[in-house]
């Protein structure tokens, strides 16, 4: 088996963490006897510098013709002043839309070695193991009308529109219920149905899909987003699968990241179309770029998600996740998860430690 993977390192720490991710991928490919044909493309700020736009047709075609896409991160202060239509992050939205990636899966699982690394109390975060299913191609990030217009009195008016249709809600609800079937069989649907009509519809449709489409074995609860923000840090163990809109998912998943110690630990998968896209949850981290300080584990764990969801190589995925756990249990930490009595390592060394462990594990 030979898989075509498009690799988009992007900006900031993207290339640094991606190098560690692709080296892990090549290592497990060799160990498990499959081929990976890695084709690199430039996106985001790097693409703006080279081509004047954050995503070229050539790179988009490359993505469409591959088995999966691995993405680093995009953006940075250099491009912050640009018009929204050509900002680096536009490439991310365009890729999601063009590849039909309407569901973003963000597992938030605490490695027990990091229970004391969170800014939250150990007894609160211990045992956290939840999955945020975020709707990715609808809602307020895409809804029309949007924009900033000048008013006759010289002031301005900014508008964004939250829009969801029945089919958009149905398909994301199915993703959440199906994920819950393989987990602890509970779905929390998060909305703001008491204020926003679009999410009143969200609640109605999720309830109907649950009742009518064979998910009786799954427990469904509804929660308002403000309460969910609170419950996530009060008692995260109550959650199994959390399904929510694009913007609420964006915010809640970053909050949930802190349960695991650092955003540098969180992988994600964007699925729904023919080609899945896998990326760390974090951004380009301009404050630590080029200093060998970035935590590569979110990217390495994204490689594991890609192996499991797009390439059907779950044994290789398990092996990567086990190696990450072993390295953390061995007391190695990047700066973002550093703890007392642990050995501080850089991005490259962390990647090497994981590869050493992957090499050592097979009996
Ligand atoms: P960020 O995620 O880049 O950084 C937030 C904080 O977390 C920073 O202190 C950073 O140093 C730290 N951090 C992030 N990843 C880390 C890692 N792997 N290891 C150690 N520490 C890490 O978010 P931001 O600062 O708000 O955004 C920076 C740029 O990234 C912006 O241009 C933003 O638009 C962009 N961004 C891109 C994506 C993406 O490409 N998917 C996601 C979020 C933000």
Boltz pocket constraint, residues with backbone or C-beta under 6 A from the ligand:
constraints:
  - pocket:
      binder: B
      contacts: [[A, 13], [A, 17], [A, 72], [A, 73], [A, 74], [A, 75], [A, 76], [A, 77], [A, 89], [A, 92], [A, 263], [A, 264], [A, 265], [A, 279], [A, 280], [A, 281], [A, 282], [A, 283], [A, 284], [A, 285], [A, 286], [A, 287], [A, 288], [A, 293], [A, 294], [A, 295], [A, 296], [A, 298], [A, 336]]
      max_distance: 6.0
